[in-house]
Amino acid sequence: MKDMQDKDQNQDTNSNLEDDLEKLKEINGEITDSLKRAQADLVNFRKRTADERLNLLKYQGFEILFSLLPVIDNFDRAFLHIPEKIKEDPWVKGVVQIENQFRNILDKIGVKKMESIGEVADYSRHEVISQMKGKRDVIIEDIESGYLYHDRILRPAKVIVGNGEEA
């Protein structure tokens, strides 16, 4: 009889141990999955922060460059009004060279003028301020040039587009 009781106890103990082992395996699986997720989250976080850091470095001068655009606009306006009799003056040629140097520097650091005339207006790149006779939504005139800084719009172009009436 005692043997039977011992055998029953051993079976109960074995059954409890098997249940405990299954529970431990289940817990181990959950912990392993959690660790794998945490590791993947950490890898994604590192990639995301590296990308953000690169973008910060790439676009850190955005506001400064934006504030320089009126200088380019003023050069453009001034050159439109140079009297014919002084266009060949060395001083005027020197100012033109300074403006070219300024534009070359901006070009090297990623500032590009958008060419708009003849294109269909893209409202993410162009600010339409007026319409006149011409092919519908095609840019007829650039009132203020637009610029890109790398792949971002630094300033949209202010343009006049056609209204669909024959010119």
Secondary structure, 3 states (H helix, E strand, C coil): CHHHHHHHHHHHHHHHHHHHHHHHHHHHHHHHHHHHHHHHHHHHHHHHHHHHHHHHHHCCCHHHHHHHHHHHHHHHHHHHCCCHHHCCCHHHHHHHHHHHHHHHHHHHCCEEECCCCCCECCCCCEEEEEEEEEEECEEEEEEECCEEECCEEEECEEEEEECCCCC
